[in-house]
């Protein structure tokens, strides 16, 4: 429930821009910092789960406090092998 509220509050800052999913294909959960338009939401994405409509173009993700990935288009972000990459929604 807290995670749902966290993502919901994130969208108050990001507005109604087209959004992609975060798809975690790894067997472990990640702490994720999502920054969009200067507002940052701290959340966790569970192992082998998908957070729908969680990111949009220009937002950045930081996994477990490590490197940052900036979303380049209105696509899904897939986490696999501890790294984030974009993919078309029908290929995630």
Chimera marker file (.cmm) of the C-alpha trace (Angstrom):
<marker_set name="trace">
<marker id="1" x="0.000" y="0.000" z="0.000" r="1" g="1" b="0" radius="0.5"/>
<marker id="2" x="2.823" y="2.384" z="0.882" r="1" g="1" b="0" radius="0.5"/>
<marker id="3" x="4.515" y="1.714" z="-2.460" r="1" g="1" b="0" radius="0.5"/>
<marker id="4" x="1.261" y="2.461" z="-4.301" r="1" g="1" b="0" radius="0.5"/>
<marker id="5" x="0.923" y="5.742" z="-2.406" r="1" g="1" b="0" radius="0.5"/>
<marker id="6" x="4.536" y="6.584" z="-3.161" r="1" g="1" b="0" radius="0.5"/>
<marker id="7" x="4.049" y="6.094" z="-6.910" r="1" g="1" b="0" radius="0.5"/>
<marker id="8" x="0.747" y="7.992" z="-6.783" r="1" g="1" b="0" radius="0.5"/>
<marker id="9" x="2.391" y="10.977" z="-5.113" r="1" g="1" b="0" radius="0.5"/>
<marker id="10" x="5.164" y="10.843" z="-7.711" r="1" g="1" b="0" radius="0.5"/>
<marker id="11" x="2.615" y="11.465" z="-10.483" r="1" g="1" b="0" radius="0.5"/>
<marker id="12" x="1.406" y="14.619" z="-8.781" r="1" g="1" b="0" radius="0.5"/>
<marker id="13" x="4.849" y="16.030" z="-9.587" r="1" g="1" b="0" radius="0.5"/>
<marker id="14" x="5.227" y="14.526" z="-13.059" r="1" g="1" b="0" radius="0.5"/>
<marker id="15" x="1.883" y="15.559" z="-14.458" r="1" g="1" b="0" radius="0.5"/>
<marker id="16" x="-0.005" y="13.756" z="-17.180" r="1" g="1" b="0" radius="0.5"/>
<marker id="17" x="2.886" y="13.028" z="-19.549" r="1" g="1" b="0" radius="0.5"/>
<marker id="18" x="2.912" y="9.695" z="-21.360" r="1" g="1" b="0" radius="0.5"/>
<marker id="19" x="4.438" y="7.151" z="-19.041" r="1" g="1" b="0" radius="0.5"/>
<marker id="20" x="6.197" y="3.824" z="-19.307" r="1" g="1" b="0" radius="0.5"/>
<marker id="21" x="6.460" y="0.937" z="-16.904" r="1" g="1" b="0" radius="0.5"/>
<marker id="22" x="9.397" y="-0.138" z="-14.777" r="1" g="1" b="0" radius="0.5"/>
<marker id="23" x="9.854" y="-3.880" z="-15.331" r="1" g="1" b="0" radius="0.5"/>
<marker id="24" x="12.158" y="-5.652" z="-12.865" r="1" g="1" b="0" radius="0.5"/>
<marker id="25" x="13.253" y="-8.960" z="-14.413" r="1" g="1" b="0" radius="0.5"/>
<marker id="26" x="15.767" y="-9.660" z="-11.643" r="1" g="1" b="0" radius="0.5"/>
<marker id="27" x="15.118" y="-12.093" z="-8.770" r="1" g="1" b="0" radius="0.5"/>
<marker id="28" x="15.816" y="-9.349" z="-6.217" r="1" g="1" b="0" radius="0.5"/>
<marker id="29" x="14.161" y="-6.090" z="-5.190" r="1" g="1" b="0" radius="0.5"/>
<marker id="30" x="15.748" y="-2.685" z="-5.773" r="1" g="1" b="0" radius="0.5"/>
<marker id="31" x="15.515" y="0.629" z="-3.998" r="1" g="1" b="0" radius="0.5"/>
<marker id="32" x="14.724" y="3.147" z="-6.726" r="1" g="1" b="0" radius="0.5"/>
<marker id="33" x="14.982" y="6.930" z="-6.664" r="1" g="1" b="0" radius="0.5"/>
<marker id="34" x="12.851" y="8.426" z="-9.454" r="1" g="1" b="0" radius="0.5"/>
<marker id="35" x="13.465" y="12.098" z="-10.255" r="1" g="1" b="0" radius="0.5"/>
<marker id="36" x="11.178" y="14.022" z="-12.587" r="1" g="1" b="0" radius="0.5"/>
<marker id="37" x="11.029" y="17.811" z="-12.944" r="1" g="1" b="0" radius="0.5"/>
<marker id="38" x="13.172" y="18.243" z="-9.827" r="1" g="1" b="0" radius="0.5"/>
<marker id="39" x="10.948" y="16.126" z="-7.556" r="1" g="1" b="0" radius="0.5"/>
<marker id="40" x="12.338" y="12.816" z="-6.261" r="1" g="1" b="0" radius="0.5"/>
<marker id="41" x="10.359" y="9.806" z="-5.071" r="1" g="1" b="0" radius="0.5"/>
<marker id="42" x="12.087" y="7.048" z="-3.101" r="1" g="1" b="0" radius="0.5"/>
<marker id="43" x="10.487" y="3.630" z="-3.527" r="1" g="1" b="0" radius="0.5"/>
<marker id="44" x="11.201" y="-0.072" z="-3.900" r="1" g="1" b="0" radius="0.5"/>
<marker id="45" x="10.383" y="-2.310" z="-6.844" r="1" g="1" b="0" radius="0.5"/>
<marker id="46" x="9.976" y="-5.950" z="-5.907" r="1" g="1" b="0" radius="0.5"/>
<marker id="47" x="11.683" y="-8.903" z="-7.552" r="1" g="1" b="0" radius="0.5"/>
<marker id="48" x="10.146" y="-9.944" z="-10.880" r="1" g="1" b="0" radius="0.5"/>
<marker id="49" x="7.458" y="-7.243" z="-10.757" r="1" g="1" b="0" radius="0.5"/>
<marker id="50" x="6.198" y="-4.372" z="-12.893" r="1" g="1" b="0" radius="0.5"/>
<marker id="51" x="5.250" y="-0.868" z="-11.784" r="1" g="1" b="0" radius="0.5"/>
<marker id="52" x="2.866" y="0.488" z="-14.400" r="1" g="1" b="0" radius="0.5"/>
<marker id="53" x="3.042" y="4.081" z="-15.678" r="1" g="1" b="0" radius="0.5"/>
<marker id="54" x="5.986" y="4.875" z="-13.400" r="1" g="1" b="0" radius="0.5"/>
<marker id="55" x="8.380" y="6.859" z="-15.633" r="1" g="1" b="0" radius="0.5"/>
<marker id="56" x="8.271" y="9.312" z="-18.504" r="1" g="1" b="0" radius="0.5"/>
<marker id="57" x="10.756" y="10.945" z="-20.866" r="1" g="1" b="0" radius="0.5"/>
<marker id="58" x="13.330" y="13.031" z="-19.011" r="1" g="1" b="0" radius="0.5"/>
<marker id="59" x="12.901" y="11.300" z="-15.660" r="1" g="1" b="0" radius="0.5"/>
<marker id="60" x="15.910" y="9.616" z="-14.103" r="1" g="1" b="0" radius="0.5"/>
<marker id="61" x="16.214" y="6.434" z="-12.065" r="1" g="1" b="0" radius="0.5"/>
<marker id="62" x="18.879" y="5.541" z="-9.557" r="1" g="1" b="0" radius="0.5"/>
<marker id="63" x="19.053" y="1.876" z="-8.518" r="1" g="1" b="0" radius="0.5"/>
<marker id="64" x="20.203" y="1.091" z="-4.960" r="1" g="1" b="0" radius="0.5"/>
<marker id="65" x="21.988" y="4.447" z="-4.779" r="1" g="1" b="0" radius="0.5"/>
<marker id="66" x="24.262" y="3.505" z="-7.699" r="1" g="1" b="0" radius="0.5"/>
<marker id="67" x="24.421" y="4.841" z="-11.212" r="1" g="1" b="0" radius="0.5"/>
<marker id="68" x="21.671" y="6.981" z="-12.691" r="1" g="1" b="0" radius="0.5"/>
<marker id="69" x="19.725" y="6.190" z="-15.868" r="1" g="1" b="0" radius="0.5"/>
<marker id="70" x="17.811" y="8.942" z="-17.698" r="1" g="1" b="0" radius="0.5"/>
<marker id="71" x="14.714" y="7.954" z="-19.682" r="1" g="1" b="0" radius="0.5"/>
<marker id="72" x="15.165" y="9.032" z="-23.309" r="1" g="1" b="0" radius="0.5"/>
<marker id="73" x="11.715" y="8.222" z="-24.708" r="1" g="1" b="0" radius="0.5"/>
<marker id="74" x="8.219" y="7.138" z="-23.769" r="1" g="1" b="0" radius="0.5"/>
<marker id="75" x="9.197" y="3.504" z="-23.369" r="1" g="1" b="0" radius="0.5"/>
<marker id="76" x="9.375" y="0.946" z="-20.598" r="1" g="1" b="0" radius="0.5"/>
<marker id="77" x="12.468" y="0.728" z="-18.420" r="1" g="1" b="0" radius="0.5"/>
<marker id="78" x="13.649" y="-2.836" z="-17.832" r="1" g="1" b="0" radius="0.5"/>
<marker id="79" x="15.908" y="-3.731" z="-14.919" r="1" g="1" b="0" radius="0.5"/>
<marker id="80" x="17.950" y="-6.830" z="-15.678" r="1" g="1" b="0" radius="0.5"/>
<marker id="81" x="21.306" y="-7.885" z="-14.319" r="1" g="1" b="0" radius="0.5"/>
<marker id="82" x="21.314" y="-4.873" z="-12.018" r="1" g="1" b="0" radius="0.5"/>
<marker id="83" x="21.136" y="-2.404" z="-14.926" r="1" g="1" b="0" radius="0.5"/>
<marker id="84" x="18.349" y="-0.293" z="-16.385" r="1" g="1" b="0" radius="0.5"/>
<marker id="85" x="17.629" y="0.010" z="-20.108" r="1" g="1" b="0" radius="0.5"/>
<marker id="86" x="14.708" y="1.132" z="-22.245" r="1" g="1" b="0" radius="0.5"/>
<marker id="87" x="12.635" y="-1.109" z="-24.446" r="1" g="1" b="0" radius="0.5"/>
<marker id="88" x="9.458" y="-0.805" z="-26.474" r="1" g="1" b="0" radius="0.5"/>
<marker id="89" x="6.368" y="-1.680" z="-24.378" r="1" g="1" b="0" radius="0.5"/>
<marker id="90" x="5.574" y="-4.765" z="-26.494" r="1" g="1" b="0" radius="0.5"/>
<marker id="91" x="9.114" y="-6.135" z="-25.970" r="1" g="1" b="0" radius="0.5"/>
<marker id="92" x="9.403" y="-5.773" z="-22.200" r="1" g="1" b="0" radius="0.5"/>
<link id1="1" id2="2" r="1" g="1" b="0" radius="0.2"/>
<link id1="2" id2="3" r="1" g="1" b="0" radius="0.2"/>
<link id1="3" id2="4" r="1" g="1" b="0" radius="0.2"/>
<link id1="4" id2="5" r="1" g="1" b="0" radius="0.2"/>
<link id1="5" id2="6" r="1" g="1" b="0" radius="0.2"/>
<link id1="6" id2="7" r="1" g="1" b="0" radius="0.2"/>
<link id1="7" id2="8" r="1" g="1" b="0" radius="0.2"/>
<link id1="8" id2="9" r="1" g="1" b="0" radius="0.2"/>
<link id1="9" id2="10" r="1" g="1" b="0" radius="0.2"/>
<link id1="10" id2="11" r="1" g="1" b="0" radius="0.2"/>
<link id1="11" id2="12" r="1" g="1" b="0" radius="0.2"/>
<link id1="12" id2="13" r="1" g="1" b="0" radius="0.2"/>
<link id1="13" id2="14" r="1" g="1" b="0" radius="0.2"/>
<link id1="14" id2="15" r="1" g="1" b="0" radius="0.2"/>
<link id1="15" id2="16" r="1" g="1" b="0" radius="0.2"/>
<link id1="16" id2="17" r="1" g="1" b="0" radius="0.2"/>
<link id1="17" id2="18" r="1" g="1" b="0" radius="0.2"/>
<link id1="18" id2="19" r="1" g="1" b="0" radius="0.2"/>
<link id1="19" id2="20" r="1" g="1" b="0" radius="0.2"/>
<link id1="20" id2="21" r="1" g="1" b="0" radius="0.2"/>
<link id1="21" id2="22" r="1" g="1" b="0" radius="0.2"/>
<link id1="22" id2="23" r="1" g="1" b="0" radius="0.2"/>
<link id1="23" id2="24" r="1" g="1" b="0" radius="0.2"/>
<link id1="24" id2="25" r="1" g="1" b="0" radius="0.2"/>
<link id1="25" id2="26" r="1" g="1" b="0" radius="0.2"/>
<link id1="26" id2="27" r="1" g="1" b="0" radius="0.2"/>
<link id1="27" id2="28" r="1" g="1" b="0" radius="0.2"/>
<link id1="28" id2="29" r="1" g="1" b="0" radius="0.2"/>
<link id1="29" id2="30" r="1" g="1" b="0" radius="0.2"/>
<link id1="30" id2="31" r="1" g="1" b="0" radius="0.2"/>
<link id1="31" id2="32" r="1" g="1" b="0" radius="0.2"/>
<link id1="32" id2="33" r="1" g="1" b="0" radius="0.2"/>
<link id1="33" id2="34" r="1" g="1" b="0" radius="0.2"/>
<link id1="34" id2="35" r="1" g="1" b="0" radius="0.2"/>
<link id1="35" id2="36" r="1" g="1" b="0" radius="0.2"/>
<link id1="36" id2="37" r="1" g="1" b="0" radius="0.2"/>
<link id1="37" id2="38" r="1" g="1" b="0" radius="0.2"/>
<link id1="38" id2="39" r="1" g="1" b="0" radius="0.2"/>
<link id1="39" id2="40" r="1" g="1" b="0" radius="0.2"/>
<link id1="40" id2="41" r="1" g="1" b="0" radius="0.2"/>
<link id1="41" id2="42" r="1" g="1" b="0" radius="0.2"/>
<link id1="42" id2="43" r="1" g="1" b="0" radius="0.2"/>
<link id1="43" id2="44" r="1" g="1" b="0" radius="0.2"/>
<link id1="44" id2="45" r="1" g="1" b="0" radius="0.2"/>
<link id1="45" id2="46" r="1" g="1" b="0" radius="0.2"/>
<link id1="46" id2="47" r="1" g="1" b="0" radius="0.2"/>
<link id1="47" id2="48" r="1" g="1" b="0" radius="0.2"/>
<link id1="48" id2="49" r="1" g="1" b="0" radius="0.2"/>
<link id1="49" id2="50" r="1" g="1" b="0" radius="0.2"/>
<link id1="50" id2="51" r="1" g="1" b="0" radius="0.2"/>
<link id1="51" id2="52" r="1" g="1" b="0" radius="0.2"/>
<link id1="52" id2="53" r="1" g="1" b="0" radius="0.2"/>
<link id1="53" id2="54" r="1" g="1" b="0" radius="0.2"/>
<link id1="54" id2="55" r="1" g="1" b="0" radius="0.2"/>
<link id1="55" id2="56" r="1" g="1" b="0" radius="0.2"/>
<link id1="56" id2="57" r="1" g="1" b="0" radius="0.2"/>
<link id1="57" id2="58" r="1" g="1" b="0" radius="0.2"/>
<link id1="58" id2="59" r="1" g="1" b="0" radius="0.2"/>
<link id1="59" id2="60" r="1" g="1" b="0" radius="0.2"/>
<link id1="60" id2="61" r="1" g="1" b="0" radius="0.2"/>
<link id1="61" id2="62" r="1" g="1" b="0" radius="0.2"/>
<link id1="62" id2="63" r="1" g="1" b="0" radius="0.2"/>
<link id1="63" id2="64" r="1" g="1" b="0" radius="0.2"/>
<link id1="64" id2="65" r="1" g="1" b="0" radius="0.2"/>
<link id1="65" id2="66" r="1" g="1" b="0" radius="0.2"/>
<link id1="66" id2="67" r="1" g="1" b="0" radius="0.2"/>
<link id1="67" id2="68" r="1" g="1" b="0" radius="0.2"/>
<link id1="68" id2="69" r="1" g="1" b="0" radius="0.2"/>
<link id1="69" id2="70" r="1" g="1" b="0" radius="0.2"/>
<link id1="70" id2="71" r="1" g="1" b="0" radius="0.2"/>
<link id1="71" id2="72" r="1" g="1" b="0" radius="0.2"/>
<link id1="72" id2="73" r="1" g="1" b="0" radius="0.2"/>
<link id1="73" id2="74" r="1" g="1" b="0" radius="0.2"/>
<link id1="74" id2="75" r="1" g="1" b="0" radius="0.2"/>
<link id1="75" id2="76" r="1" g="1" b="0" radius="0.2"/>
<link id1="76" id2="77" r="1" g="1" b="0" radius="0.2"/>
<link id1="77" id2="78" r="1" g="1" b="0" radius="0.2"/>
<link id1="78" id2="79" r="1" g="1" b="0" radius="0.2"/>
<link id1="79" id2="80" r="1" g="1" b="0" radius="0.2"/>
<link id1="80" id2="81" r="1" g="1" b="0" radius="0.2"/>
<link id1="81" id2="82" r="1" g="1" b="0" radius="0.2"/>
<link id1="82" id2="83" r="1" g="1" b="0" radius="0.2"/>
<link id1="83" id2="84" r="1" g="1" b="0" radius="0.2"/>
<link id1="84" id2="85" r="1" g="1" b="0" radius="0.2"/>
<link id1="85" id2="86" r="1" g="1" b="0" radius="0.2"/>
<link id1="86" id2="87" r="1" g="1" b="0" radius="0.2"/>
<link id1="87" id2="88" r="1" g="1" b="0" radius="0.2"/>
<link id1="88" id2="89" r="1" g="1" b="0" radius="0.2"/>
<link id1="89" id2="90" r="1" g="1" b="0" radius="0.2"/>
<link id1="90" id2="91" r="1" g="1" b="0" radius="0.2"/>
<link id1="91" id2="92" r="1" g="1" b="0" radius="0.2"/>
</marker_set>
